[in-house]
Amino acid sequence: MYFADGAVNMYQMRQWYRPLAELAKTWPVVVLSRSATGADKLLDEDAPPVAFVPTVRDLERFIATQDIRIVLYVNQNTRNFQMFRYGRRWHVFINHGESDKMYMTTNQYKAYDYSFIAGQAARDRLTRTLWDYDIDRRTIEIGRPQADHYSGALPYTPDDRTVVLYAPTWEGDRPSAHYGSIATHGETLVTALLATGSHRVLYRPHPRSGVIDDAYGAAHRRIVAAIEAANAADPRAQHVYDHGPELGWQLAAADVAVVDISAMVYDRLAVGKPLMITRPSDDRASVDTNGYLSDCEWLTAEGAADIVAEVERVRADEAATARLRMWVQHYFGDTTQGVATAKFHGAIQQLMDKWELWRAHEMGAVRPDEDDDDEEGDEDE
């Protein structure tokens, strides 16, 4: 696994820790970390073994001692290009989530030998967008193996309460990204759920909530205070304000999720359980109309006051359940426990077999010198 980012983007790696740990039972796994802050975080957390290779020379020296046949990439960091120079190994983009964002159809896909994608929705997006790209040959569907390894322990004792996850995003830094719902939907829906005595709220806001808009941050703080007050009044309620690094248990535990337009939509969709998407109150917010958002269960700001009834509706509505099941299949394929992990391992095996085949073809051939000083000047970028 190649990771050139620092600590700020560790969320891209964390979701792969457990799938990689499972993979390591069959094939050794190492993380090539190019950043000091990233390496420190990886070493502090539950990551696979880490090799700190900040310079190209460090990278070369490490690669020279290892039998590396597949290199996985979770993002499009520009320093990925320094790794692409090394042939006789497959360079594979595995991403850090599934969504309908523009990032998911970047022309940078063409830089990799292969890309592991979640399912048919990804194939359709790439087919619509990329010119002269052989989808059948260069992509392999693996579903979402992260969903087989959700991390974290429940911070409450389960009971008969209906658990509702509210996971809003931040306010955004431009009108087209005004997806955050804390100020428009959040206070209203959380207040209503806290008052029933039959619901448990899991509140997981984006960590940047309120960094630009003070009013948005104030609304967030009022929600946190309301949760604390509700727990003080009735300790059995066990409402949760979650701001920890682990993501997984929240998605699996919630009976219903209410999320903003963000990666959380697709993280929850992979679970295959009821969810609602908050419709942005700002008409300037960009909303994709080709995929799941064209057919999802929307929650408007006006409808937030009716959240209790809406929660029950999406749980009981057979038509909504059928639509959800169809979209889960479209994005992730079979989400039965263990299936995506098997696909992931199968994809790795397929590339290992191809590596052996190509190696056999070139036995005796003169290997070109891959040592090149041209990139040394870029090491401090």
Number of C-alpha atoms within 10 A of each C-alpha: 22 21 25 24 23 17 15 10 13 18 13 16 22 20 22 21 19 20 21 22 17 14 17 13 9 10 13 13 19 17 22 22 23 24 18 16 15 21 26 15 16 23 15 9 12 12 20 19 13 16 18 19 21 17 18 20 16 14 18 16 12 14 14 10 8 8 9 14 14 16 20 20 20 18 20 18 11 10 16 18 13 15 14 15 11 15 12 13 19 20 23 24 24 20 20 17 19 24 21 20 13 10 14 18 17 13 13 12 20 16 15 18 15 20 23 22 24 26 22 16 23 22 18 14 17 20 16 10 14 16 10 8 15 12 15 10 10 15 24 22 20 24 26 29 26 22 24 18 19 18 19 13 10 11 12 12 8 12 11 8 14 18 22 25 24 25 25 27 23 26 24 18 11 10 13 13 18 21 26 30 28 30 17 20 23 24 20 19 22 25 17 16 21 19 10 10 13 14 19 27 24 23 24 19 21 14 12 12 22 20 14 13 13 11 14 19 19 15 19 23 16 12 22 18 13 17 24 17 13 19 16 12 10 12 11 14 21 21 23 19 17 16 12 9 10 15 18 19 15 26 24 19 17 21 18 23 27 26 28 26 24 19 17 21 21 20 19 24 23 26 21 21 20 23 29 20 21 25 24 23 16 14 11 13 18 14 17 13 10 11 16 22 16 11 13 15 20 19 22 18 19 12 16 20 20 16 20 17 11 18 21 12 13 19 15 12 11 11 10 18 16 11 14 22 15 14 19 23 18 18 26 26 21 17 19 11 13 15 17 24 21 15 18 23 19 14 17 18 14 12 17 15 12 14 17 11 11 12 14 10 10 10 9 8 8 7 10 7 7 10 11 11 9 7 12 12 10 11 13 7 6
